[in-house]
Amino acid sequence: MRVLSRPRVVHNDDDVAYLLTVLRNTFISEQRRARSRPALASDAELERIVDRSAPPPHQQAEARLVLETISALRRDFRDALLAVDVIGLRYAEAARTLGVRETTLTNRVFRARRHVVQALA
């Protein structure tokens, strides 16, 4: 306690009364300080907070399902689909990047899309 850390002049008959007054005043000050600060949220309150910028749970589940389906594709189909549909490269750029002809890439993207649609249907 701060009271005992500083030297005080206390008379013998007033020791208890003085210490009780200090204790009471300290308690009141702590209560005032606690009321002036905002209360911390509990775990239950934090779980009820909704992130408005996050997509709804059903859209998150659908996106996860689509990504899992894409990851299950053969590597050449997956690479073609990601290059064109996810990254947004043009067919010529994607073909050059993947080292295949543009017609081959077009065919792979078509088949990859078809596999994804069939898997999700």
C-alpha positions in Angstrom: 0.0 0.0 0.0 1.1 3.5 -0.7 0.2 4.6 2.8 2.7 2.4 4.4 5.4 3.3 1.9 5.7 6.9 3.2 6.5 8.0 6.7 3.5 9.3 8.6 3.1 10.9 12.0 0.4 8.8 13.7 -0.6 9.0 17.3 -1.1 5.7 19.1 -4.8 6.2 19.9 -5.6 7.2 16.3 -3.7 4.4 14.4 -6.7 2.2 13.7 -9.1 5.0 12.8 -6.4 6.5 10.5 -5.7 3.2 8.7 -9.5 2.5 8.3 -10.0 5.9 6.8 -7.2 5.4 4.4 -8.5 2.0 3.4 -12.0 3.4 2.9 -10.7 6.3 0.7 -8.5 3.9 -1.3 -11.4 1.6 -1.9 -13.7 4.5 -3.0 -10.9 5.8 -5.4 -10.5 2.4 -7.0 -14.3 2.1 -7.5 -14.4 5.5 -9.2 -11.4 4.7 -11.4 -13.0 1.4 -12.4 -16.3 3.1 -13.3 -14.6 5.8 -15.4 -12.9 3.2 -17.6 -14.8 1.2 -20.2 -15.5 -2.4 -19.2 -13.7 -5.1 -21.2 -15.9 -7.3 -23.3 -16.3 -10.9 -22.2 -15.7 -13.8 -24.5 -19.4 -14.3 -24.9 -19.9 -10.7 -26.0 -17.0 -10.9 -28.5 -18.5 -14.0 -30.1 -21.7 -12.1 -30.8 -19.9 -9.4 -32.7 -20.5 -9.8 -36.4 -18.0 -8.8 -39.0 -20.1 -7.0 -41.6 -17.3 -7.0 -44.2 -17.0 -10.8 -44.1 -19.1 -12.8 -46.6 -22.0 -14.8 -45.2 -21.2 -18.3 -44.0 -22.9 -20.0 -46.9 -20.8 -18.0 -49.4 -17.6 -19.0 -47.4 -18.7 -22.6 -47.5 -19.4 -22.5 -51.2 -16.0 -20.8 -51.9 -14.2 -23.4 -49.9 -16.0 -26.2 -51.8 -15.1 -24.6 -55.1 -11.4 -24.3 -54.1 -11.3 -27.9 -52.9 -12.8 -29.0 -56.2 -10.2 -27.0 -58.1 -7.4 -28.4 -56.0 -8.6 -32.0 -56.8 -8.2 -31.4 -60.6 -5.3 -32.7 -62.6 -2.3 -30.4 -62.4 -2.5 -29.3 -66.0 -6.2 -28.5 -65.8 -5.8 -26.8 -62.4 -2.9 -24.6 -63.7 -4.9 -23.6 -66.8 -8.0 -22.8 -64.8 -6.1 -20.8 -62.2 -4.1 -18.8 -64.8 -7.2 -17.8 -66.7 -10.1 -17.6 -64.2 -8.4 -16.8 -60.9 -5.3 -14.8 -61.9 -7.0 -13.2 -64.9 -4.4 -13.8 -67.6 -5.5 -13.7 -71.2 -5.4 -17.0 -73.0 -2.3 -16.0 -75.0 -0.5 -14.8 -71.8 -1.5 -17.9 -69.9 -0.4 -20.2 -72.7 3.0 -18.5 -72.9 3.4 -18.7 -69.1 2.5 -22.4 -68.9 4.6 -23.2 -72.0 1.7 -24.7 -74.1 -0.1 -23.7 -77.3 -3.1 -21.4 -76.9 -5.5 -24.0 -78.3 -4.2 -26.6 -75.7 -4.8 -24.0 -73.0 -8.3 -23.3 -74.2 -9.1 -27.0 -74.2 -7.7 -27.4 -70.7 -9.7 -24.5 -69.3 -12.9 -25.8 -70.9 -12.4 -29.3 -69.5 -11.4 -27.9 -66.1 -14.5 -25.8 -65.9 -16.6 -28.7 -66.9 -15.1 -30.9 -64.2 -15.7 -28.3 -61.6 -19.4 -27.8 -62.7 -20.0 -31.6 -62.7 -18.4 -32.0 -59.3 -20.5 -29.2 -57.8 -23.8 -30.3 -59.4 
